[in-house]
Each structure stands twice: as C-alpha cells, then as structure tokens.
C-alpha cells in the first residue's frame, strides 16, 4: 500500500502543477472544454508518447471535437490515465494486499483508453447521421451538376440548400477548393471526415469525371439509388433484429399479467 501511496502523491503533485498550468492558459483555449484542457495540461506535464499513425484519421472521422489535434488527444489520454486513478484513490487504498496496485493499473488503463472510446462513439454517431442523409444529398448534387454548375460550385449549393451534416462537409470541401487546395486533397479530406462506402464511391466518381471527363450525373443517380436500397435493407434488418426483443418483452409482461388475473380469480373463488 505504501507504493500506491507514493504513486498517488507523485500523481497529485503532477496534477497540482497541471492545474497551475491550466490556469495560465488563454481564456479562448479554456473555453474549448474545461475538462479536456485540464487533462491535456496534465498529460503534457507528465509527458506523452507520439500519436498513433491512424489517430488523425480517427479525429477527422469524429468531426475534430473541440478543435482537438492528435497531440491534444494523446495529452488527454495521458492526463486521464493519471486523473482516473486519483479520483478512485479512496476506494483503491481500501483494498487488501496488492490489489491497490492492480486497481491503480486498471484505472490508469481505463483512463488511457477512454478518449479512444469517445472518438469511436462520435465517429459512429456521425456516420449514422451521414448515411441517413446520403441519398438526399446525392440527389441534390446530381441536380446541381445536371443544371450546369461546375464541380467547384455544386457542393457549395448543396450545402446551402441542405442543413445536414454531410452537406456541410461537402460545403467545407468546396470552400477548401476555393481557397486553393487541390481537388484531390480536398476529396481525400472529405473521405476522412465522412468514412462511408457511399462517400468513397462519390469521391471516386468525381475523380473519374475530372480525369476522363465522364458525365457525373448518371453516376450520382446510380449511387443515390444504391444508397436508398442500402438504407431500406438496413431498416429491414433492424426490424428483423427488433422482432425477437419485442416478443420477449411482450411475453415477459403478458405471462405474469395473465397469471395475476388467474390468481386473483382463484383467490376470489376460494374466499367466498
């Protein structure tokens, strides 16, 4: 237990220094998220490893929450790996034997992995929203292209007429291209921010249109039909998976209710 106490004191000293460092941050940086900024300050205080190779792509898929970069996420992971054991210190030190060390290690691992889980959940939520919006956005993009708008303007018009998340990502791609970013790079960034098979197919169709001059309208029409078919199939699969759960709930409620009615009738007959 003494080793755990020493580790806790060292972590507490680092946390106190991180609080001082956090207080010195600019007000704009603190507004991004008090907890995120505090964890990042703590993580930078104790030192963190280099980001993983795919971390930047995962941040883009999650929508770059709070404007965080890969280095910020790694710092948050390091800060959480210290703060989580500290927050559970009262319970950890009450464990017998060497269990405090095991509990501290498990709490540190949980704190280290928590930001990854947060990014994964945000990315999945964004993907579900964009997948639901994909057919309508493709139809709007097809109408804009067939109306004669160039590819440099059509995504911006889609973003102007559609309030969804995927349309905003298309608008961002159009703005990046208008600011001088090559179309290939802006398309690659769109595929990272919206990692869906349908979006990758749209990116490939736009690249073919740029490279070979092929008409984009028929490809967008086919992709829209495919996206609607995929959405209908996903709805049918979700309904099929929900049917046994509904039957289980009905059975769990109906059988006890019927038994109560029978029991009340028998009890009434016996008490006469």
N, C-alpha and C positions, 0 to 999 in steps of 0.2 A: 504493500500500500504506500510505502514511503516513496517508491519510484513514481507511482502515479501522482502523488502529491507534488513531487519535484517537477514532473512534466506539466502539471496543471499550473504551477507557479510560473514556469517559463512561458507557457502559452498566455497566461494572464498578463505578464509583462509585455509580451508582443501585442496583445490586444489593446492594452492601455496606450502603447506607442502608436498603434494604428488609429485609435480614437483621436489622438492629438493631430496625427497627420490628416485624418479626415476633416477635422475642424478647420484645417488650413486650406482645404480645397476651395476653389471658387464656388460661389453660390450657384452658378449655372450647372456645374458638374454635380453638385449635391442634389439638384432638382431632378436629375435623371433617375434617381432611386436611392433613397437613404440606405436601405439595406444592401443594395448592390454596391454602392460606393464604399460603404464601410467594409464589406467583405473584400472588395478589391484592394482597398488600402491595407487591410490586414494581410492579404496574400502577398502583396508586393513587399511588405515589411519583412516577412519571413523568407521570401524567395520562392519562385515557382519555376517549374521546368518549361521547356519550349512547347508551344502549342502542337497538337496533333496535326497531321497533314490534312485531314478532312474537316477540321474544326471550322474553318472559314466557310466551307460549303454548307455545313450544318447551320451556321449562324444565318447565312443568306436564306436557307430554306425556312428558318423560323421567323424571318422578317426583320432580322437585326434588331431585336428588342432593346429598347433604351439606348439605341445607338452604340451598343457594345461591340468591341472588336475581339479578335481571337485572343490577344494578350489580356484583355479585360476578363474574358471568361475563365482563362487559366488562373488569373489572380483571384477571381471569385471562388473558384474551386479550392484553391489553397486556403483562402480565408474561411470558407465553410468547413474545411477539414479541421480547422482549429476551433472555430466557434461552436460547432455542434458538440464536441466532447466537453467543452467548457460549460455549455448550457445544461448538460446532463451529469455534471460532476457530483452533485449531491446524491444522485441515485447510484452512480458508478462506485463511489468510495464506500458505499454501504454494502457492497457485495463481498462475500468471503474469499479468502485465499488470493489466488492470482487472477480471479475474474475481473477485477478493476482494469488490469492491463488489456485483457481481451475485449472488455466492453469499450474501453477508450479507442482501441484499434478499429472495432466495428463502427463506432460513432464517427471516427475520422474518415473511414471508407465511405460511409453513407453521406457525409458532408461533401466529400470529393466527387461522388457520382451524382449528387442531387442536381447540379446545374445541367449535366448532360440529359438527365431525365426531363428537366424543364424545357430544354431546347427541343427534345424529341416530341414532347406533347404539343408544343406550339407549332412545330412543323406539321404534325399530323392534323391538327385543327385547321391550319391554313390550307393544307392540301385538300381536306374535305370541302371546305368552302369554295376553293377554286375549281375543284372537279364538278361541283354542282353548277357553277357559273359558266363552265367551258362551252357548252353548246350555244348559249345565247351570245356569248362574246364572239365565237367563231362566225355566227350568222351576221352580227354587226360588222365584223371585219370583212366578210365576203361582200356585203352590200356596199361598204365604203370602197373596196377595191374595184368592184364592178361598176361603180358610179364614176370611176376615172381618177380617184385620188391616188397619188403615188404612195409607195410604202413608207415614205418618210412622214406622211401626214395621216394616213389611215389609222394607225394605232392611237394617235392623239385624239382623233374624232371619236373612236370607240370609247376611250377614257372619258371624253366629255359627255357622252350620252348614256353611259352605263355606270352606276355607282358602286359596282362590285370591286372586290379585291383584285381579281385577275385583270380587270380593265385598268385599274390603277397601275399595275405592274407593266402593262402594255404602254400606258402613258409615260411611265418612267423610262422605258426603253426608247420611246420616241424623243423624249427630252434629252437623253444622253446622246442619241444620234445627232440631234440638232446642235448640240454643243461641241460636236466634232469627234465624238467617239466612233470608231469604225463600226459598221453594222454587224460585222462578225462578232466583235467584242460585246456589243450591246445585246445581241441574241444569246450569246453564251451566258451573260449575266442574268438574262431573263430565265433561261433554263435552270440556273442555280437557284433563283428565287422562287420558281414555280416548278419543282421537280416532278412533273406529271408526264405520263406517256403521251397524252394528247398535246401538251405544250411542246414536248420534244418533237412530235410529228409536225407541228406548225412551224417550229424553228427550221426543221429540215426542208419543209415545203418552201419557206421564204428563201432559204439558201439556194435551192434549186432554181427558183424564179430569178434570183439575182445572177446565178451562174449561167443558166441556159436560156433565160428569157421565156420560160414556160408560163402560161397563164395561171394565176394563183387562185382565181375564183372557183374552178371545179375542184381543186384540191381542198380548199376550205369547206366547200359544200359536202364533200365526202367525209371529211374529218368531223364536221358537225353531226352528220347522220350517225357516224360511228360513236361519237360521244353520247348522243341521245340513247342509242342502243345499249351502250355500256351502263348508263345511268339507270335505264329501265331494268337491265339484268341485275344490277346491284340492289335495286329496290325489291325485286322478286326474291333474291337470295336473303335479304334482310327479313322479309316477311316470312320466308320458309323457316329461318332460324328462330323467329319470334313465336311461331305457332306452338312448338312444344312447351315453351316457357308459359305461354298463355294458358295452355291446357293444364299445366302443373298448378298454376295459381288458382284456376277455376276448381280443380279437383281438391286442392288444399282448403279452399273456402267452402265448397259445396258439400263435401262429405261431412265435415264437422257440423255444418248447419243442419243437414238432414238428420244427423244423429241427435242433435239437440232437440229437434222437433219430435222425433220418435220418443226420446227420453221424457220430454215434457208430457206427451200424451200418455205414456205408460204410468208416469208418476201421478197424473191426474186420475187415471183409472184405478190405481191402487189405493189412493187416499179417499175414495168415495165410501 
